Amino acid sequence: MVSHANTTITETCERALWLESGTLRKDGPADEVVAAYEEFTRTGAKEKG
């Protein structure tokens, strides 16, 4: 499954991959990957590079 819906990911999947610009950022339990992604977007890290 490919999704940008964090709730759907955590409710449906046990494992998740976070890909950004063709690079694997994180691979692991869905709740941990989603939490890391949400922290990344919340802190504005995406803009910092």
PDBQT receptor file of N, H, CA, C and O in Angstrom, charges set to zero:
ATOM      1  N   MET A   1       0.831  -1.158   0.000  1.00  0.00    +0.000 N 
ATOM      2  CA  MET A   1       0.000   0.000   0.000  1.00  0.00    +0.000 C 
ATOM      3  C   MET A   1       0.892   1.243   0.000  1.00  0.00    +0.000 C 
ATOM      4  O   MET A   1       1.914   1.281   0.685  1.00  0.00    +0.000 OA
ATOM      5  N   VAL A   2       0.508   2.232  -0.753  1.00  0.00    +0.000 N 
ATOM      6  H   VAL A   2      -0.322   2.201  -1.310  1.00  0.00    +0.000 HD
ATOM      7  CA  VAL A   2       1.183   3.526  -0.754  1.00  0.00    +0.000 C 
ATOM      8  C   VAL A   2       0.169   4.549  -0.258  1.00  0.00    +0.000 C 
ATOM      9  O   VAL A   2      -0.953   4.620  -0.761  1.00  0.00    +0.000 OA
ATOM     10  N   SER A   3       0.571   5.336   0.728  1.00  0.00    +0.000 N 
ATOM     11  H   SER A   3       1.482   5.279   1.136  1.00  0.00    +0.000 HD
ATOM     12  CA  SER A   3      -0.365   6.305   1.290  1.00  0.00    +0.000 C 
ATOM     13  C   SER A   3       0.374   7.456   1.941  1.00  0.00    +0.000 C 
ATOM     14  O   SER A   3       1.518   7.319   2.375  1.00  0.00    +0.000 OA
ATOM     15  N   HIS A   4      -0.301   8.591   1.999  1.00  0.00    +0.000 N 
ATOM     16  H   HIS A   4      -1.230   8.701   1.647  1.00  0.00    +0.000 HD
ATOM     17  CA  HIS A   4       0.173   9.746   2.747  1.00  0.00    +0.000 C 
ATOM     18  C   HIS A   4      -0.730   9.984   3.953  1.00  0.00    +0.000 C 
ATOM     19  O   HIS A   4      -0.568  10.971   4.671  1.00  0.00    +0.000 OA
ATOM     20  N   ALA A   5      -1.675   9.082   4.172  1.00  0.00    +0.000 N 
ATOM     21  H   ALA A   5      -1.807   8.281   3.588  1.00  0.00    +0.000 HD
ATOM     22  CA  ALA A   5      -2.615   9.193   5.285  1.00  0.00    +0.000 C 
ATOM     23  C   ALA A   5      -2.045   8.441   6.489  1.00  0.00    +0.000 C 
ATOM     24  O   ALA A   5      -2.129   7.215   6.569  1.00  0.00    +0.000 OA
ATOM     25  N   ASN A   6      -1.468   9.192   7.413  1.00  0.00    +0.000 N 
ATOM     26  H   ASN A   6      -1.400  10.188   7.347  1.00  0.00    +0.000 HD
ATOM     27  CA  ASN A   6      -0.781   8.574   8.550  1.00  0.00    +0.000 C 
ATOM     28  C   ASN A   6      -1.678   7.658   9.365  1.00  0.00    +0.000 C 
ATOM     29  O   ASN A   6      -1.240   6.588   9.788  1.00  0.00    +0.000 OA
ATOM     30  N   THR A   7      -2.916   8.053   9.592  1.00  0.00    +0.000 N 
ATOM     31  H   THR A   7      -3.271   8.922   9.248  1.00  0.00    +0.000 HD
ATOM     32  CA  THR A   7      -3.836   7.216  10.360  1.00  0.00    +0.000 C 
ATOM     33  C   THR A   7      -4.089   5.900   9.641  1.00  0.00    +0.000 C 
ATOM     34  O   THR A   7      -4.095   4.841  10.269  1.00  0.00    +0.000 OA
ATOM     35  N   THR A   8      -4.296   5.957   8.346  1.00  0.00    +0.000 N 
ATOM     36  H   THR A   8      -4.291   6.818   7.837  1.00  0.00    +0.000 HD
ATOM     37  CA  THR A   8      -4.510   4.740   7.569  1.00  0.00    +0.000 C 
ATOM     38  C   THR A   8      -3.295   3.832   7.649  1.00  0.00    +0.000 C 
ATOM     39  O   THR A   8      -3.437   2.616   7.774  1.00  0.00    +0.000 OA
ATOM     40  N   ILE A   9      -2.122   4.401   7.579  1.00  0.00    +0.000 N 
ATOM     41  H   ILE A   9      -2.007   5.389   7.477  1.00  0.00    +0.000 HD
ATOM     42  CA  ILE A   9      -0.890   3.608   7.658  1.00  0.00    +0.000 C 
ATOM     43  C   ILE A   9      -0.812   2.884   8.998  1.00  0.00    +0.000 C 
ATOM     44  O   ILE A   9      -0.581   1.675   9.032  1.00  0.00    +0.000 OA
ATOM     45  N   THR A  10      -1.003   3.607  10.101  1.00  0.00    +0.000 N 
ATOM     46  H   THR A  10      -1.190   4.589  10.073  1.00  0.00    +0.000 HD
ATOM     47  CA  THR A  10      -0.869   2.973  11.411  1.00  0.00    +0.000 C 
ATOM     48  C   THR A  10      -1.998   1.985  11.697  1.00  0.00    +0.000 C 
ATOM     49  O   THR A  10      -1.791   1.017  12.428  1.00  0.00    +0.000 OA
ATOM     50  N   GLU A  11      -3.187   2.208  11.136  1.00  0.00    +0.000 N 
ATOM     51  H   GLU A  11      -3.355   2.994  10.542  1.00  0.00    +0.000 HD
ATOM     52  CA  GLU A  11      -4.303   1.289  11.349  1.00  0.00    +0.000 C 
ATOM     53  C   GLU A  11      -4.225   0.046  10.478  1.00  0.00    +0.000 C 
ATOM     54  O   GLU A  11      -4.768  -0.999  10.839  1.00  0.00    +0.000 OA
ATOM     55  N   THR A  12      -3.554   0.146   9.335  1.00  0.00    +0.000 N 
ATOM     56  H   THR A  12      -3.113   0.994   9.042  1.00  0.00    +0.000 HD
ATOM     57  CA  THR A  12      -3.545  -0.942   8.357  1.00  0.00    +0.000 C 
ATOM     58  C   THR A  12      -2.252  -1.751   8.347  1.00  0.00    +0.000 C 
ATOM     59  O   THR A  12      -2.267  -2.951   8.072  1.00  0.00    +0.000 OA
ATOM     60  N   CYS A  13      -1.150  -1.101   8.642  1.00  0.00    +0.000 N 
ATOM     61  H   CYS A  13      -1.138  -0.127   8.866  1.00  0.00    +0.000 HD
ATOM     62  CA  CYS A  13       0.157  -1.722   8.448  1.00  0.00    +0.000 C 
ATOM     63  C   CYS A  13       0.899  -1.971   9.756  1.00  0.00    +0.000 C 
ATOM     64  O   CYS A  13       0.770  -1.211  10.716  1.00  0.00    +0.000 OA
ATOM     65  N   GLU A  14       1.672  -3.042   9.774  1.00  0.00    +0.000 N 
ATOM     66  H   GLU A  14       1.776  -3.659   8.995  1.00  0.00    +0.000 HD
ATOM     67  CA  GLU A  14       2.568  -3.307  10.891  1.00  0.00    +0.000 C 
ATOM     68  C   GLU A  14       3.927  -2.660  10.639  1.00  0.00    +0.000 C 
ATOM     69  O   GLU A  14       4.587  -2.199  11.570  1.00  0.00    +0.000 OA
ATOM     70  N   ARG A  15       4.332  -2.630   9.389  1.00  0.00    +0.000 N 
ATOM     71  H   ARG A  15       3.795  -3.004   8.633  1.00  0.00    +0.000 HD
ATOM     72  CA  ARG A  15       5.641  -2.100   9.002  1.00  0.00    +0.000 C 
ATOM     73  C   ARG A  15       5.438  -0.993   7.978  1.00  0.00    +0.000 C 
ATOM     74  O   ARG A  15       4.504  -1.035   7.177  1.00  0.00    +0.000 OA
ATOM     75  N   ALA A  16       6.330   0.004   8.015  1.00  0.00    +0.000 N 
ATOM     76  H   ALA A  16       7.089   0.038   8.665  1.00  0.00    +0.000 HD
ATOM     77  CA  ALA A  16       6.236   1.098   7.047  1.00  0.00    +0.000 C 
ATOM     78  C   ALA A  16       7.627   1.506   6.590  1.00  0.00    +0.000 C 
ATOM     79  O   ALA A  16       8.617   1.327   7.299  1.00  0.00    +0.000 OA
ATOM     80  N   LEU A  17       7.668   2.055   5.394  1.00  0.00    +0.000 N 
ATOM     81  H   LEU A  17       6.863   2.200   4.819  1.00  0.00    +0.000 HD
ATOM     82  CA  LEU A  17       8.889   2.634   4.842  1.00  0.00    +0.000 C 
ATOM     83  C   LEU A  17       8.603   4.103   4.585  1.00  0.00    +0.000 C 
ATOM     84  O   LEU A  17       7.554   4.450   4.044  1.00  0.00    +0.000 OA
ATOM     85  N   TRP A  18       9.523   4.954   4.969  1.00  0.00    +0.000 N 
ATOM     86  H   TRP A  18      10.375   4.672   5.409  1.00  0.00    +0.000 HD
ATOM     87  CA  TRP A  18       9.408   6.390   4.698  1.00  0.00    +0.000 C 
ATOM     88  C   TRP A  18      10.418   6.697   3.608  1.00  0.00    +0.000 C 
ATOM     89  O   TRP A  18      11.627   6.627   3.824  1.00  0.00    +0.000 OA
ATOM     90  N   LEU A  19       9.908   7.038   2.436  1.00  0.00    +0.000 N 
ATOM     91  H   LEU A  19       8.925   7.095   2.260  1.00  0.00    +0.000 HD
ATOM     92  CA  LEU A  19      10.754   7.393   1.298  1.00  0.00    +0.000 C 
ATOM     93  C   LEU A  19      10.631   8.881   1.041  1.00  0.00    +0.000 C 
ATOM     94  O   LEU A  19       9.538   9.445   1.099  1.00  0.00    +0.000 OA
ATOM     95  N   GLU A  20      11.749   9.505   0.761  1.00  0.00    +0.000 N 
ATOM     96  H   GLU A  20      12.637   9.047   0.715  1.00  0.00    +0.000 HD
ATOM     97  CA  GLU A  20      11.752  10.926   0.426  1.00  0.00    +0.000 C 
ATOM     98  C   GLU A  20      12.752  11.155  -0.688  1.00  0.00    +0.000 C 
ATOM     99  O   GLU A  20      13.942  10.880  -0.539  1.00  0.00    +0.000 OA
ATOM    100  N   SER A  21      12.262  11.657  -1.792  1.00  0.00    +0.000 N 
ATOM    101  H   SER A  21      11.295  11.881  -1.912  1.00  0.00    +0.000 HD
ATOM    102  CA  SER A  21      13.102  11.930  -2.971  1.00  0.00    +0.000 C 
ATOM    103  C   SER A  21      13.922  10.708  -3.373  1.00  0.00    +0.000 C 
ATOM    104  O   SER A  21      15.093  10.825  -3.731  1.00  0.00    +0.000 OA
ATOM    105  N   GLY A  22      13.299   9.546  -3.310  1.00  0.00    +0.000 N 
ATOM    106  H   GLY A  22      12.347   9.451  -3.019  1.00  0.00    +0.000 HD
ATOM    107  CA  GLY A  22      13.960   8.315  -3.724  1.00  0.00    +0.000 C 
ATOM    108  C   GLY A  22      14.924   7.739  -2.705  1.00  0.00    +0.000 C 
ATOM    109  O   GLY A  22      15.624   6.769  -2.997  1.00  0.00    +0.000 OA
ATOM    110  N   THR A  23      14.972   8.324  -1.503  1.00  0.00    +0.000 N 
ATOM    111  H   THR A  23      14.403   9.111  -1.266  1.00  0.00    +0.000 HD
ATOM    112  CA  THR A  23      15.876   7.851  -0.459  1.00  0.00    +0.000 C 
ATOM    113  C   THR A  23      15.069   7.262   0.695  1.00  0.00    +0.000 C 
ATOM    114  O   THR A  23      14.078   7.850   1.129  1.00  0.00    +0.000 OA
ATOM    115  N   LEU A  24      15.490   6.114   1.184  1.00  0.00    +0.000 N 
ATOM    116  H   LEU A  24      16.295   5.636   0.832  1.00  0.00    +0.000 HD
ATOM    117  CA  LEU A  24      14.843   5.501   2.334  1.00  0.00    +0.000 C 
ATOM    118  C   LEU A  24      15.268   6.249   3.592  1.00  0.00    +0.000 C 
ATOM    119  O   LEU A  24      16.442   6.234   3.961  1.00  0.00    +0.000 OA
ATOM    120  N   ARG A  25      14.317   6.899   4.246  1.00  0.00    +0.000 N 
ATOM    121  H   ARG A  25      13.363   6.912   3.946  1.00  0.00    +0.000 HD
ATOM    122  CA  ARG A  25      14.608   7.663   5.468  1.00  0.00    +0.000 C 
ATOM    123  C   ARG A  25      14.453   6.793   6.710  1.00  0.00    +0.000 C 
ATOM    124  O   ARG A  25      15.222   6.926   7.662  1.00  0.00    +0.000 OA
ATOM    125  N   LYS A  26      13.445   5.887   6.704  1.00  0.00    +0.000 N 
ATOM    126  H   LYS A  26      12.820   5.779   5.930  1.00  0.00    +0.000 HD
ATOM    127  CA  LYS A  26      13.215   5.045   7.879  1.00  0.00    +0.000 C 
ATOM    128  C   LYS A  26      12.416   3.818   7.471  1.00  0.00    +0.000 C 
ATOM    129  O   LYS A  26      11.564   3.878   6.584  1.00  0.00    +0.000 OA
ATOM    130  N   ASP A  27      12.703   2.712   8.129  1.00  0.00    +0.000 N 
ATOM    131  H   ASP A  27      13.395   2.663   8.849  1.00  0.00    +0.000 HD
ATOM    132  CA  ASP A  27      12.042   1.437   7.894  1.00  0.00    +0.000 C 
ATOM    133  C   ASP A  27      11.825   0.804   9.259  1.00  0.00    +0.000 C 
ATOM    134  O   ASP A  27      12.770   0.653  10.033  1.00  0.00    +0.000 OA
ATOM    135  N   GLY A  28      10.587   0.436   9.557  1.00  0.00    +0.000 N 
ATOM    136  H   GLY A  28       9.820   0.559   8.928  1.00  0.00    +0.000 HD
ATOM    137  CA  GLY A  28      10.344  -0.200  10.847  1.00  0.00    +0.000 C 
ATOM    138  C   GLY A  28       8.869  -0.297  11.158  1.00  0.00    +0.000 C 
ATOM    139  O   GLY A  28       8.026  -0.213  10.265  1.00  0.00    +0.000 OA
ATOM    140  N   PRO A  29       8.559  -0.476  12.446  1.00  0.00    +0.000 N 
ATOM    141  CA  PRO A  29       7.148  -0.540  12.848  1.00  0.00    +0.000 C 
ATOM    142  C   PRO A  29       6.416   0.719  12.395  1.00  0.00    +0.000 C 
ATOM    143  O   PRO A  29       6.936   1.827  12.519  1.00  0.00    +0.000 OA
ATOM    144  N   ALA A  30       5.213   0.540  11.873  1.00  0.00    +0.000 N 
ATOM    145  H   ALA A  30       4.790  -0.361  11.772  1.00  0.00    +0.000 HD
ATOM    146  CA  ALA A  30       4.464   1.656  11.286  1.00  0.00    +0.000 C 
ATOM    147  C   ALA A  30       4.296   2.817  12.251  1.00  0.00    +0.000 C 
ATOM    148  O   ALA A  30       4.450   3.973  11.858  1.00  0.00    +0.000 OA
ATOM    149  N   ASP A  31       3.984   2.528  13.507  1.00  0.00    +0.000 N 
ATOM    150  H   ASP A  31       3.859   1.588  13.827  1.00  0.00    +0.000 HD
ATOM    151  CA  ASP A  31       3.771   3.631  14.450  1.00  0.00    +0.000 C 
ATOM    152  C   ASP A  31       5.047   4.435  14.682  1.00  0.00    +0.000 C 
ATOM    153  O   ASP A  31       4.982   5.652  14.857  1.00  0.00    +0.000 OA
ATOM    154  N   GLU A  32       6.204   3.776  14.687  1.00  0.00    +0.000 N 
ATOM    155  H   GLU A  32       6.257   2.787  14.545  1.00  0.00    +0.000 HD
ATOM    156  CA  GLU A  32       7.472   4.481  14.869  1.00  0.00    +0.000 C 
ATOM    157  C   GLU A  32       7.839   5.313  13.640  1.00  0.00    +0.000 C 
ATOM    158  O   GLU A  32       8.309   6.443  13.772  1.00  0.00    +0.000 OA
ATOM    159  N   VAL A  33       7.628   4.764  12.463  1.00  0.00    +0.000 N 
ATOM    160  H   VAL A  33       7.246   3.846  12.356  1.00  0.00    +0.000 HD
ATOM    161  CA  VAL A  33       7.947   5.484  11.227  1.00  0.00    +0.000 C 
ATOM    162  C   VAL A  33       7.040   6.706  11.085  1.00  0.00    +0.000 C 
ATOM    163  O   VAL A  33       7.510   7.792  10.747  1.00  0.00    +0.000 OA
ATOM    164  N   VAL A  34       5.747   6.533  11.342  1.00  0.00    +0.000 N 
ATOM    165  H   VAL A  34       5.365   5.650  11.617  1.00  0.00    +0.000 HD
ATOM    166  CA  VAL A  34       4.810   7.656  11.255  1.00  0.00    +0.000 C 
ATOM    167  C   VAL A  34       5.171   8.723  12.291  1.00  0.00    +0.000 C 
ATOM    168  O   VAL A  34       5.138   9.912  11.977  1.00  0.00    +0.000 OA
ATOM    169  N   ALA A  35       5.512   8.327  13.506  1.00  0.00    +0.000 N 
ATOM    170  H   ALA A  35       5.539   7.361  13.761  1.00  0.00    +0.000 HD
ATOM    171  CA  ALA A  35       5.884   9.296  14.539  1.00  0.00    +0.000 C 
ATOM    172  C   ALA A  35       7.121  10.085  14.116  1.00  0.00    +0.000 C 
ATOM    173  O   ALA A  35       7.177  11.299  14.310  1.00  0.00    +0.000 OA
ATOM    174  N   ALA A  36       8.100   9.411  13.544  1.00  0.00    +0.000 N 
ATOM    175  H   ALA A  36       8.054   8.425  13.386  1.00  0.00    +0.000 HD
ATOM    176  CA  ALA A  36       9.317  10.094  13.087  1.00  0.00    +0.000 C 
ATOM    177  C   ALA A  36       9.001  11.062  11.951  1.00  0.00    +0.000 C 
ATOM    178  O   ALA A  36       9.527  12.174  11.911  1.00  0.00    +0.000 OA
ATOM    179  N   TYR A  37       8.140  10.634  11.030  1.00  0.00    +0.000 N 
ATOM    180  H   TYR A  37       7.712   9.731  11.062  1.00  0.00    +0.000 HD
ATOM    181  CA  TYR A  37       7.742  11.503   9.930  1.00  0.00    +0.000 C 
ATOM    182  C   TYR A  37       6.989  12.732  10.441  1.00  0.00    +0.000 C 
ATOM    183  O   TYR A  37       7.244  13.852   9.998  1.00  0.00    +0.000 OA
ATOM    184  N   GLU A  38       6.067  12.516  11.370  1.00  0.00    +0.000 N 
ATOM    185  H   GLU A  38       5.860  11.606  11.730  1.00  0.00    +0.000 HD
ATOM    186  CA  GLU A  38       5.304  13.639  11.917  1.00  0.00    +0.000 C 
ATOM    187  C   GLU A  38       6.214  14.617  12.662  1.00  0.00    +0.000 C 
ATOM    188  O   GLU A  38       6.025  15.829  12.567  1.00  0.00    +0.000 OA
ATOM    189  N   GLU A  39       7.181  14.108  13.390  1.00  0.00    +0.000 N 
ATOM    190  H   GLU A  39       7.334  13.123  13.467  1.00  0.00    +0.000 HD
ATOM    191  CA  GLU A  39       8.144  14.982  14.073  1.00  0.00    +0.000 C 
ATOM    192  C   GLU A  39       8.961  15.767  13.052  1.00  0.00    +0.000 C 
ATOM    193  O   GLU A  39       9.200  16.962  13.228  1.00  0.00    +0.000 OA
ATOM    194  N   PHE A  40       9.379  15.109  12.010  1.00  0.00    +0.000 N 
ATOM    195  H   PHE A  40       9.185  14.138  11.867  1.00  0.00    +0.000 HD
ATOM    196  CA  PHE A  40      10.147  15.732  10.941  1.00  0.00    +0.000 C 
ATOM    197  C   PHE A  40       9.366  16.889  10.311  1.00  0.00    +0.000 C 
ATOM    198  O   PHE A  40       9.907  17.975  10.104  1.00  0.00    +0.000 OA
ATOM    199  N   THR A  41       8.097  16.642  10.013  1.00  0.00    +0.000 N 
ATOM    200  H   THR A  41       7.658  15.760  10.181  1.00  0.00    +0.000 HD
ATOM    201  CA  THR A  41       7.299  17.695   9.384  1.00  0.00    +0.000 C 
ATOM    202  C   THR A  41       6.918  18.790  10.371  1.00  0.00    +0.000 C 
ATOM    203  O   THR A  41       6.808  19.956   9.992  1.00  0.00    +0.000 OA
ATOM    204  N   ARG A  42       6.716  18.425  11.633  1.00  0.00    +0.000 N 
ATOM    205  H   ARG A  42       6.805  17.478  11.941  1.00  0.00    +0.000 HD
ATOM    206  CA  ARG A  42       6.337  19.405  12.657  1.00  0.00    +0.000 C 
ATOM    207  C   ARG A  42       7.472  20.388  12.947  1.00  0.00    +0.000 C 
ATOM    208  O   ARG A  42       7.223  21.573  13.170  1.00  0.00    +0.000 OA
ATOM    209  N   THR A  43       8.705  19.906  12.944  1.00  0.00    +0.000 N 
ATOM    210  H   THR A  43       8.907  18.944  12.762  1.00  0.00    +0.000 HD
ATOM    211  CA  THR A  43       9.849  20.758  13.282  1.00  0.00    +0.000 C 
ATOM    212  C   THR A  43      10.368  21.541  12.091  1.00  0.00    +0.000 C 
ATOM    213  O   THR A  43      11.278  22.357  12.239  1.00  0.00    +0.000 OA
ATOM    214  N   GLY A  44       9.808  21.308  10.916  1.00  0.00    +0.000 N 
ATOM    215  H   GLY A  44       9.069  20.645  10.796  1.00  0.00    +0.000 HD
ATOM    216  CA  GLY A  44      10.273  22.031   9.735  1.00  0.00    +0.000 C 
ATOM    217  C   GLY A  44      11.583  21.514   9.200  1.00  0.00    +0.000 C 
ATOM    218  O   GLY A  44      12.234  22.192   8.405  1.00  0.00    +0.000 OA
ATOM    219  N   ALA A  45      11.986  20.329   9.617  1.00  0.00    +0.000 N 
ATOM    220  H   ALA A  45      11.457  19.779  10.263  1.00  0.00    +0.000 HD
ATOM    221  CA  ALA A  45      13.253  19.751   9.181  1.00  0.00    +0.000 C 
ATOM    222  C   ALA A  45      13.315  19.594   7.677  1.00  0.00    +0.000 C 
ATOM    223  O   ALA A  45      14.394  19.626   7.086  1.00  0.00    +0.000 OA
ATOM    224  N   LYS A  46      12.159  19.424   7.057  1.00  0.00    +0.000 N 
ATOM    225  H   LYS A  46      11.282  19.399   7.538  1.00  0.00    +0.000 HD
ATOM    226  CA  LYS A  46      12.106  19.256   5.611  1.00  0.00    +0.000 C 
ATOM    227  C   LYS A  46      12.719  20.466   4.908  1.00  0.00    +0.000 C 
ATOM    228  O   LYS A  46      13.416  20.318   3.904  1.00  0.00    +0.000 OA
ATOM    229  N   GLU A  47      12.459  21.655   5.432  1.00  0.00    +0.000 N 
ATOM    230  H   GLU A  47      11.892  21.776   6.247  1.00  0.00    +0.000 HD
ATOM    231  CA  GLU A  47      12.977  22.876   4.821  1.00  0.00    +0.000 C 
ATOM    232  C   GLU A  47      14.464  23.055   5.092  1.00  0.00    +0.000 C 
ATOM    233  O   GLU A  47      15.161  23.707   4.316  1.00  0.00    +0.000 OA
ATOM    234  N   LYS A  48      14.962  22.472   6.202  1.00  0.00    +0.000 N 
ATOM    235  H   LYS A  48      14.396  21.942   6.833  1.00  0.00    +0.000 HD
ATOM    236  CA  LYS A  48      16.379  22.611   6.568  1.00  0.00    +0.000 C 
ATOM    237  C   LYS A  48      17.274  21.706   5.746  1.00  0.00    +0.000 C 
ATOM    238  O   LYS A  48      18.478  21.938   5.640  1.00  0.00    +0.000 OA
ATOM    239  N   GLY A  49      16.662  20.638   5.144  1.00  0.00    +0.000 N 
ATOM    240  H   GLY A  49      15.684  20.450   5.230  1.00  0.00    +0.000 HD
ATOM    241  CA  GLY A  49      17.435  19.720   4.330  1.00  0.00    +0.000 C 
ATOM    242  C   GLY A  49      17.897  18.615   5.101  1.00  0.00    +0.000 C 
ATOM    243  O   GLY A  49      18.572  17.732   4.572  1.00  0.00    +0.000 OA
TER     244      GLY A  49
